Amino acid sequence: MKPNVSFRPAVEADLDLLAEWNQQLIQDESHRNTLDRPELRERMAKWLEGEYRGVIFIVAGETVGYAIYKEYVEEIYLRHFFIRRNLRRKGLGQAAMALLIQEIWPPKRLTVEALSRNQTAIAFWRAMGFEEYSICFEIPAQN
């Protein structure tokens, strides 16, 4: 059975929750971001006051995740996409993405980034129909 996911816009009252979830997302991705929760909250506030938009996903009255995105003339860039850890692998991510695509976003090119070592995210995005477009290479700083 497909989960019944609804949404509402992210607002200032959500900033603490968004910062908490962003911190979990950073951990899940094994990202090198070192911002603490207050810094993540401040960054999220600036994004939402600026050109980014956010939505909170809801199932049966319970908040289950969020998305942060920026709309350009020819594309939508999905900056963050997060479903609570204990609710993953239940179809919520797929249902939330379908909601974004069908009800929130206009028909445009969609882009999202995943760290190369985050195989779970890569598999999810491929399953959602995303295709690889580029690969970024780096040489980490040498101390």
N, C-alpha and C positions, 0 to 999 in steps of 0.2 A: 504494500500500500504506500502510495506517494505521500510524504509528509505535507501537511497543510501549513505552509510558511507564509507569514504576512510580514509587513515591514512598516517602519515609521522613520521619519528623518532623525538623524542624530542631532542632539541639541546640547547646549552647555551643561545641563544637568547630567549628561552621560559621560562627561570627560573623565571622571575617576574610573568608571567601568571601562571605557575605551583605553585608557592608559594601562590598566591591569591586563586587559586582553592583548594589547600591543606588546606588553612585556612577555606574555606567554607565546605570542607569535614569534618574537625574536628568539626565544629559547627553542621553540619547535623547529625553526629554520636553521639553528646553529649560526645565526647571524652574528657578526662582530660588533654590532651596535652596543655601546656601553652606557647609553642613557639610562638613568634611574627613572622610577615611576613619576616623580614630580616633573622631570624634564620631558618625559614622554607626554604627560598631560599638557604641558605648555606647548609643545610642538603640535599636538593634536588640535589644541585651541586655535593656534595660528592657521593651521590648514583649513579648519572649518570656517574661520572668519574670512579666509581668502578664497582661492579658486577651487578648493576641494569640496566635495559633498560627501556626506556620510549617511548610511542607513543602518538601522538596527533591525536584525531579523528576529521574529517572534513566532513561537509555536505554542498554542494553547495558553496564551497569556504570559509565557516565560521567554525572557530574552535568551537567544541561543547563539548569536554571533553578530558580526558587523562587516561592512565593506566601506572602504574609503576610495573615492575615485575622482578623476578630473576629466572634464569633457573639453576636448579640443574641437576645432572646426571639422576635422576629418576622422577623429578617433576618440575613443574612451580609453583612458589609462587607469587600470585597476591597481591602485597602490597597495591596499591591504584587503585581504579576504580571510575571515577567521570564523570558524565554528568551534564552540566550546569542546574541549578535549573529551569529556565524558559523553558527548553526543555525536561523535564522529562515527563514520561507517554505518549510518542509518538513513542515508539519502538526503540529509538536510543540506549538505553543501550543493548537491546537484539541484535540489529544489530552490535553494536561495539564488543560485546562478541563473536558473530558468526565470525566476521572478525579475531579476535585474534585466535580463535580456528582453523579456516579453512585456514587462510593465513599466520599467523605469527608464531604461536607456533607449534613445532613438537608434534606428538601424545605422550603425557605423562600424568601422574597423575597431576591434577590441584588442587591447594589449595588456599583458601582465608579465611580470618577471618572477623567476624562481631561481634560487641559488642552485648551482649545479650539483651540490651534494645532497640536496633535499629531494630525494627520489620519490617520496610520498607525494609531494606537491607536483612534481613533474608528471607523475602518473595521473593525478587528478586532472590537471589541465589538459593533458592529452585526451583523457576520457571525455572531457567537456568539449572536445573538438578544436582546441587550440593547436597550432602547429609551430614548430621552432622557426624563428625568423633570423636570429643572429646568435652568435656565441661571443661572449666577452672574455678576453684573456688578460691576465695580470701577472706581474712579478711582485710578490709582497715586499714591503719595505724591509731592508736588511739593517739590523741594528749593529 
